[in-house]
Amino acid sequence: MNIIEAFKVTRNLTNSLCKPLKIEDYTPQSADFASPPKWHLAHTTWFFEQMILKPFVKDYEVFDSEFSFLFNSYYNTMGKRIASHERGLITRPSVDGVYEYRAYVDKHIEKLLSASQLDKAVSDLVVLGVNHEQQHQELLITDIKYTLSRNPIHPKLYEIAYANTLQETEALEFIDVGEGVYTIGSHKNEFCYDNELGHHRVFLENYAIANRLVTNREYIAFIEAKGYTTSKYWLDDGWCFVNSNNIKYPLYWEQEDHTWYVYTLAGRVLLNLDAPVMHISFYEAHAYANFKNKRLATEFEWEVANAQFHWGKTWEWTNSAYLPYPNYKQDEGAVGEYNGKFMINLMVLKGSSVSTSPNHSRPTYRNFFSPETRWQFSGIRLAK
C-alpha cells in the first residue's frame, strides 16, 4: 500500500468507527482520561494541518485559526491549548464543522502527496500522522465504550463486542527461555516510534512465560478468594488505589444473583468465562500474579519470547517502567514531544488488543499507561 492509499484508508476507518454514533454521542467527556469522539476527529486532523500543511505548503490557509488552540493535545511547542479535562465543553464547532475540517485537510494532504517530487521529511511525517491516527482509533473505541458504559440503559453501538467473544481454551503452560544476551528494540528498517530505538542488548536470566492470557474464570477465583481485600497481594500504591476507589472486580463487570455480566460495545451480556480478563490496572495484574505465586514478565522477557505464543487479544502489562532505551535521542521540536517527555511514572504494555488498528503493532512496540489505568483493553500474561 503506497502512502496516499494508507492515508485514505486510515482517515476513512476513523470516520467509519464514528458512523454508528448519534449526534449526542460526539461531545460528552465522561472522564479526564477519555476524550470525546468529536475531539479525536479534530485532533487527528489538527496533526496533519499543524505538522505538515502549515510548514510545508506555501501560502496554505488554515481552516480555522481557533482550531490550533482547541485541538492541540499536549504539544507545548505548538502553542497554547485547552485543558484536557475541558474537551467535552467544546460544543462549537459543530460535528458537521469538524467533518468539514477533515475533508478540507484531506484534500490538501492528498494534493501534497500527489506531487511528483515528495520531500522525505513530508512523507515521514505523513507516516507518523497515519500511525498517530491509528492510535486514536483505538482510543476512540475505548473512550466511547467508557462514556456509553456510564449510561444506565447499556446502549449497543457495534455488532462486535471487541472482547467478550474471545476464547483462551488452551491448557496453561509455561514456555522456558534460557539465559543469555538478547537484542531488544527496532533497527528502524520500517516505521517505528522513537521510543523503540536505541537497539541494544540485554542479559536475561532463565525464565518461563505463559503460553496464554489469564481468563475471566481464573480471575474470578482471585475475587472469590478475597483477593481484593487481602493486602499481602498488593503493592501499597495499588492497595490504596483499590480501596480509595472501592474497586472489587474489573471495569465493566457487574454481578447479579451470583451471575457475572459485562458491558461491551455490543451491549450488556453474560461474561464469557473463557475470554481473557481485561480492563484491569497494572495494580490488579500485579496482585493476581502474586496470588498465583507468579509474576509479570519484563518488557524484555516478553519481546524475546513473543514468537512462541499468540498475542493480540489484549495489551499485556509488563513489570517494566517506561524509560528510555540506551542511546535514545529525543527529536527536536513538536515531534520530540511525542514520547520522550512521558518517560516517568508509567508502565509498559506489550502486544496489541482486539481494538488496535490493523497493521499497527509489532513486537518492539512500547505502549505505556499509568498503573491505575483500567479503561484500555489490558490483561495478564504470567511469568515465573
JOTA-V646542 format. One record per backbone hydrogen bond with DSSP energy under -1.0 kcal/mol. NH is the residue of the N-H (numbers start at 1). CO is the residue of the C=O. If there is no record, write none. Layout:
BEGIN
{{NH;CO} {NH;CO}}
END
This chain:
BEGIN
{{6;2} {7;3} {8;4} {9;5} {10;6} {11;7} {12;8} {13;9} {14;10} {15;11} {16;12} {17;13} {18;14} {21;18} {25;22} {34;31} {38;26} {40;36} {41;37} {42;38} {43;39} {44;40} {46;42} {47;43} {49;45} {50;46} {51;47} {52;48} {53;48} {54;49} {56;52} {57;53} {60;57} {67;64} {70;66} {71;67} {76;74} {78;75} {79;76} {82;69} {86;83} {87;84} {89;86} {90;87} {91;89} {98;94} {99;95} {100;96} {101;97} {102;98} {103;99} {104;100} {105;101} {106;102} {107;103} {108;104} {109;105} {110;106} {111;107} {112;108} {113;109} {114;110} {115;112} {123;119} {124;120} {125;121} {126;122} {127;123} {128;124} {129;125} {130;126} {131;127} {132;128} {133;129} {134;130} {135;131} {136;132} {137;133} {138;134} {139;135} {140;136} {141;137} {142;138} {143;139} {144;140} {145;141} {146;142} {147;143} {148;144} {149;145} {150;147} {151;148} {154;151} {157;265} {158;265} {166;163} {168;274} {175;209} {177;207} {180;204} {182;202} {184;200} {186;196} {196;193} {197;194} {200;184} {202;182} {204;180} {207;177} {209;175} {210;382} {211;173} {214;380} {216;275} {217;273} {219;215} {220;216} {221;217} {223;219} {224;220} {225;221} {226;223} {227;222} {229;226} {233;230} {234;231} {239;235} {240;236} {241;237} {242;238} {243;239} {244;240} {245;241} {247;242} {251;279} {253;250} {254;261} {256;259} {259;256} {261;254} {262;269} {263;252} {264;267} {267;264} {269;262} {271;260} {275;272} {277;214} {280;378} {282;371} {283;371} {285;281} {286;282} {287;283} {288;284} {289;285} {290;286} {291;287} {292;288} {293;290} {294;289} {295;383} {302;298} {303;299} {304;300} {305;301} {306;302} {308;305} {309;306} {315;377} {316;350} {317;379} {318;348} {319;297} {322;346} {323;321} {328;325} {337;334} {338;335} {342;339} {343;340} {344;342} {347;369} {348;320} {349;367} {350;316} {354;313} {356;353} {360;357} {365;362} {367;349} {369;347} {373;370} {378;376} {379;315} {383;295} {384;208}}
END
